[in-house]
Amino acid sequence: MQRRGSSARSHSIRPWSFAAGLELAWLVFFTTALAPSACAGERWKVTAAQDSPGGAAKAQEPTPPSTPRQAATARFDEELARVQAAVSSVHTPDIAALAKALEAEAANSNEDFADAPANSLVALGDLDADGVSEIAFKQVEPAFTGDTNKSGAAAPLTWQLFLLAWDGAQWRASQLQQGFEPFELRVVSSLVPGARQIALVVFAGARAIPFPAIYQLKDHAASLLWDSRANDSPYEGYADGQVEFREPQSGGAPELIATGRADPGLIQFAKDGERGFEARAIYVWDGKSYLPSKTECSDNEDYRLYQFISALHLHDFRSAYALIDPAKFLKTDAPSLEVFRKQVEDSWPEFLDDEIFEAREPGANAAEDLAFELNSEDKHYVYHPSFSADSKHLLTALERRQEKAE
C-alpha cells in the first residue's frame, strides 16, 4: 500500500490509498468474522467442554448471535480470551517474549506496524508512567475464505487490535478496535493529566476519510475516551484527509487538526478530478471530547463558487452580493443589492431552489476551466463564470447556456 506524502509538521497522521477491496461492505467483514481464524492456528484453540456420561468431552454449543454486528463482537471477545491465554504465560516485561508467545513479528515503528501484513507487535512507550512500555498487538486474516473472492484480486486483510499492558506480574490484554480499512496508530499526551493516550485513526471508504478515536489506559486496560464517529460528535472528516495532533503554544491538551478535500454538497467535484478546494478544521479538547474551534478553506475560484451558490441557496442575497464585482457582474454604472436580487430571481431562479450543481473538469478550451452545470429531467444548464484577477476572486460575470437535456 502506498501512502500520500506526509506533512512536515510533528505528530501528523497520514492517510493511505487503499488497495483492492476497500469498498467492501461491513456486511462482508461481519460475515467473515464468523469463520475460524486461519492465522490463529491450533495454538489459539480453546474448547469449552463438559463431562458426558460416556466420559468424552462434549463441546458446548453457544447461542448464535442474532445480528452480524453481534457476531463480530462475539468473535472479538473470543479472540481477546485467546490473546490473554497466550500472554499469561509470559512472566517478563519483554516484547521479544511476547512476540514469541503470540508468534508475531516486532515492528520497528507505528507505521511499519500498521503496514504489516502479518500478526505484529509494536512498543507504544510508557503510557501510565509505571516504567514499562505498553504494547499494541495486531492480529490479521484475509477478508475472504475459501472461494468467496471470485475476482482473483488479492484478498484485503481484516484486523483486530489489542493493547497489552504489564501489571507488575503478568501481561493483561484489552481490546482496541477491529476492522478492515487502513489505520494509523499514534500516542498523544495531556488529554488526561499524568498519562498519555492512544490515537487510532481509521481511513474509511474509497475516499479515505480519517476518523480518529482516543483510548486511555485505566488499571492496565484500554478504554475508549472519545470517538469521532459517535452520534453526538461534531467531527467532520475530509476526503483524502490527514489528522494531526498539535501542541498549542499556550500549552495544554493537543489540538486536533483535520485537513483534506472539502465535500461542499451544493456543488459536486469529481472524486479524482483537478477541481475543488481544501479545508482545514481545528478542534480543541474540552476535557471530555474534541469540539470545533475554527475552519478554514483554500481561497480559490471553486471555493468562491461554493460560497456564492450556498449564499443564494439560503436566500442570503447580501452575502452573495459581497462575492461579486457589482459594476462588472451587473453590467451597470448604478449597481445595488436590489438590482442584484432582481437579476438572480429573473435570470437564475434555480440558485434559490434545492438544486445540486456539478463542476466540469478542465478541458482543451480554457473557457471551460471553471464551468459548472445543472442537470435535471427537463433542463441542462451550463454556467461559465469569470473572476477578478486579484486574490479576492470576485465574480465578474456569469453566463448561462442551455443545452439539450440528456
MOQUIQUI-V357139 format. One record per backbone hydrogen bond with DSSP energy under -0.5 kcal/mol. NH is the residue of the N-H (numbers start at 1). CO is the residue of the C=O. E is the energy in kcal/mol with one decimal. If there is no record, write none. Layout:
NH_CO_E ; NH_CO_E
This chain:
2_17_-0.5 ; 4_15_-1.5 ; 12_9_-0.9 ; 13_243_-2.2 ; 14_12_-0.5 ; 17_2_-2.2 ; 18_16_-0.7 ; 22_19_-1.3 ; 24_21_-1.5 ; 28_25_-1.2 ; 29_25_-1.1 ; 30_26_-2.9 ; 31_27_-2.5 ; 32_28_-2.6 ; 33_29_-1.6 ; 34_31_-1.3 ; 35_32_-1.3 ; 38_36_-0.6 ; 41_37_-1.1 ; 44_41_-1.2 ; 45_42_-1.5 ; 48_46_-0.5 ; 49_47_-0.8 ; 50_58_-1.1 ; 52_56_-0.8 ; 55_52_-2.5 ; 58_50_-1.9 ; 60_48_-2.2 ; 61_59_-0.6 ; 62_60_-0.6 ; 71_67_-2.2 ; 72_68_-2.5 ; 73_69_-2.3 ; 74_70_-2.6 ; 75_71_-2.3 ; 76_72_-2.3 ; 77_73_-2.3 ; 78_74_-2.0 ; 79_75_-2.4 ; 80_76_-2.1 ; 81_77_-1.9 ; 82_78_-1.8 ; 83_79_-2.7 ; 84_80_-2.8 ; 85_81_-2.1 ; 86_82_-1.9 ; 87_83_-2.5 ; 88_84_-1.6 ; 89_86_-0.9 ; 90_87_-1.8 ; 91_89_-0.6 ; 94_92_-2.4 ; 98_94_-1.7 ; 99_95_-2.7 ; 100_96_-1.9 ; 101_97_-2.1 ; 102_98_-2.3 ; 103_99_-0.7 ; 104_99_-2.4 ; 105_119_-2.0 ; 107_105_-0.6 ; 107_121_-3.6 ; 113_109_-2.2 ; 114_110_-2.2 ; 115_111_-1.9 ; 116_112_-1.7 ; 120_138_-1.9 ; 121_105_-2.6 ; 122_136_-1.7 ; 124_134_-3.0 ; 125_134_-0.7 ; 127_125_-1.1 ; 134_125_-2.4 ; 135_164_-2.7 ; 136_122_-2.7 ; 137_162_-2.8 ; 138_120_-2.9 ; 139_160_-2.6 ; 141_158_-1.8 ; 143_156_-3.2 ; 148_145_-1.8 ; 150_148_-1.1 ; 158_141_-3.1 ; 159_179_-3.4 ; 160_139_-2.1 ; 161_177_-3.1 ; 162_137_-2.6 ; 163_174_-2.8 ; 164_135_-3.5 ; 165_172_-2.5 ; 167_170_-2.5 ; 171_87_-0.6 ; 171_90_-0.6 ; 172_165_-2.8 ; 174_163_-1.9 ; 176_161_-2.6 ; 177_161_-0.5 ; 179_159_-2.4 ; 184_201_-2.1 ; 186_199_-2.6 ; 188_197_-2.6 ; 190_195_-1.1 ; 195_192_-1.5 ; 196_127_-2.0 ; 197_188_-3.1 ; 198_215_-2.6 ; 199_186_-3.1 ; 200_198_-0.6 ; 200_213_-2.8 ; 201_184_-2.6 ; 201_199_-0.5 ; 202_200_-0.5 ; 202_211_-2.2 ; 203_182_-2.7 ; 204_202_-0.8 ; 204_209_-2.9 ; 208_205_-1.6 ; 209_204_-2.3 ; 210_208_-0.5 ; 210_238_-0.7 ; 211_202_-2.4 ; 213_200_-2.0 ; 214_226_-3.2 ; 215_198_-2.7 ; 216_223_-2.8 ; 218_216_-0.6 ; 218_221_-3.1 ; 221_218_-1.1 ; 223_216_-2.4 ; 225_214_-3.2 ; 226_214_-1.7 ; 228_212_-2.3 ; 230_227_-1.6 ; 233_230_-1.8 ; 239_261_-1.4 ; 240_207_-3.8 ; 241_208_-1.1 ; 241_238_-1.0 ; 242_259_-2.3 ; 243_13_-1.7 ; 244_257_-2.2 ; 245_11_-1.4 ; 246_244_-0.6 ; 246_255_-2.4 ; 251_248_-1.7 ; 254_189_-0.8 ; 255_246_-3.2 ; 256_283_-2.4 ; 257_244_-3.2 ; 257_255_-0.6 ; 258_256_-0.5 ; 258_281_-2.6 ; 259_242_-2.1 ; 260_279_-1.6 ; 261_239_-2.5 ; 262_260_-0.5 ; 262_277_-2.2 ; 266_264_-1.5 ; 268_357_-3.0 ; 273_270_-1.6 ; 279_260_-2.9 ; 280_296_-2.9 ; 281_258_-3.1 ; 282_294_-3.2 ; 283_256_-3.1 ; 284_291_-2.8 ; 286_289_-2.4 ; 291_284_-2.8 ; 293_282_-3.3 ; 294_282_-1.4 ; 296_280_-3.0 ; 298_278_-2.7 ; 300_298_-1.5 ; 304_300_-2.0 ; 305_301_-2.3 ; 306_302_-2.2 ; 307_303_-2.5 ; 308_304_-2.4 ; 309_305_-2.9 ; 310_306_-2.7 ; 311_307_-2.4 ; 312_308_-2.1 ; 313_309_-2.3 ; 314_310_-1.5 ; 315_312_-1.6 ; 316_311_-3.1 ; 317_315_-1.4 ; 320_316_-1.9 ; 321_317_-2.6 ; 322_318_-1.3 ; 323_320_-1.5 ; 324_321_-1.3 ; 325_395_-2.9 ; 326_324_-0.9 ; 329_325_-3.2 ; 330_326_-2.5 ; 331_327_-0.9 ; 332_327_-1.3 ; 340_336_-2.1 ; 341_337_-2.5 ; 342_338_-2.3 ; 343_339_-2.0 ; 344_340_-2.3 ; 345_341_-2.5 ; 346_342_-2.2 ; 347_343_-3.0 ; 348_343_-0.6 ; 348_344_-1.9 ; 351_348_-1.8 ; 352_349_-1.6 ; 353_350_-1.2 ; 355_353_-1.6 ; 357_266_-2.8 ; 357_355_-0.5 ; 358_373_-2.7 ; 359_268_-3.0 ; 360_371_-2.5 ; 363_365_-0.6 ; 366_364_-0.6 ; 368_365_-2.0 ; 369_366_-1.6 ; 371_368_-1.4 ; 372_383_-1.7 ; 373_358_-2.9 ; 374_381_-2.5 ; 376_379_-2.2 ; 380_403_-0.6 ; 381_374_-2.1 ; 382_401_-3.0 ; 383_372_-3.6 ; 384_399_-2.9 ; 385_383_-0.5 ; 386_397_-2.2 ; 388_394_-2.3 ; 393_390_-1.1 ; 395_323_-2.4 ; 396_386_-2.6 ; 397_386_-1.2 ; 399_384_-1.9 ; 401_382_-2.9 ; 403_380_-3.4 ; 403_401_-0.6
